[in-house]
Amino acid sequence: MPTEPSPFIWYELMTTDPTAASAFYGAVVGWTVTDSGQPGMDYRIIQAGSSGIGGVLTLPPNATGMEPGWFGYVAVPDVDATIAAVTQSGGSLCMPATDIPMSAASP
């Protein structure tokens, strides 16, 4: 396992009502939530100031028994090695490692 903590780099809220959640967090903590522009899905980007910090999406209809909730993404230097360390230590993998498209922005 790493000797330095791995930071959370992205958060996602899966909820039954993304519009209400976006309004709530906008009012409570001042986040701005905007449409990501991804075709075919309602995925919204959470911004704190000028930084994208997460996303909001509708809880999938096939997520039987799953409650709305927050999910955090952690940066690690080697995903495969981290998965191996977690499973060898008795942890379980809830979702396979997945490449996700990310974009970079420069002010």
Secondary structure, DSSP 4 states (H G I P E B T S, - for coil): --SSPPPEEEEEEEES-HHHHHHHHHHHH--EEEE---TTS-EEEEEETTEEEEEEEEPPTT-TTPPPEEEEEE--S-HHHHHHHHHHTT---SS------------
